[in-house]
Amino acid sequence: MFQSFEVKSDGTKGPDRVAQLRAFMHEAQIDAFIVPHSDPHQNEYLPERDERLAWLTGFTGSAGACVVTQDKAVILVDGRYTLQARDQADDATFAIDDLVGLGVSGWISQNLSEGDKLAFDPWMHTENEIMRLKTLADQLAISPVTLQTNPIDQIWGNQPALPSGTISIQPKERAGLTAKRNAICKRTFEPKRSMLSS
C-alpha cells in the first residue's frame, strides 16, 4: 500500500490551471474533458500523483469529478462535499453541481452539442463507465475521444512520482486468506483493449 498523505487544497491556482488545460484542449481540438477522482487501479484513496482533480480544482474530497469545456467548468460532488467544494474551489472558475442527481452524464447532456468531442483518459474509468460514455455519445451525436496521454499530466509541473513502496504479504488475520494472491492469479483475465484504443 502506498504511503498516506494529506492532500492540500490550492484552489487559488485553479483559474490558471484550467486555462492551461483549455489551451491543450484547443490544440487537440477537444470540446470537453472529464477529470474523475480516480487512478488506473480504481482506488478509493489515491497516491499523490493521481490527485489530478485536487490539483486542477483545489477540491480535496474523496469523491467527485470535473468536466471542463472551453467556456464552462463544473465540479460534481455528492451531498457530503457540497460546502467543501464551494470553500476550496475558485467560484469564478467552477460551478458546483450534484454528482448523484445530475451526474457527469446529465451535465454533459445539458452542456455539449451535436458534433462536440468529449475526451477522457480511459485508464481513469472502469470498462462500464466507458461503455456508458460511448452510449451517451451515440445518443447525443457527439464523439468520444480516448486519449493516449492524460492532459493533466502534460501541464502538471513537478507532478509527484509513481508510488514505489515495498509489497508485503499480509497475515491471514488481515487478508482473510493465506494465499489470496494465488486465487487471484488463477483467474483468467483478458483486458478488453478495444475499449482503450478505439
Buried (B, 14 or more C-beta within 10 A) or exposed (E): EBEEEEBEBBBEBBBEBBEBBBEBBEEBEBBBBBBBBBBEEEEEEBBBBBBBBBBBBBBBBEBBBBBBBEEBBBBBBEEEBBEBBBEBBBEEBBBBBBBEEBBBBBBBBEBBEEEBBBBBBBBBBEEEBBEBBBEBBEEBEBBBBBBEEBBBEEBBEEBEEEBEEEEEEEEEEEEEEEEEEEEEEEEEEEEEEEBBEE
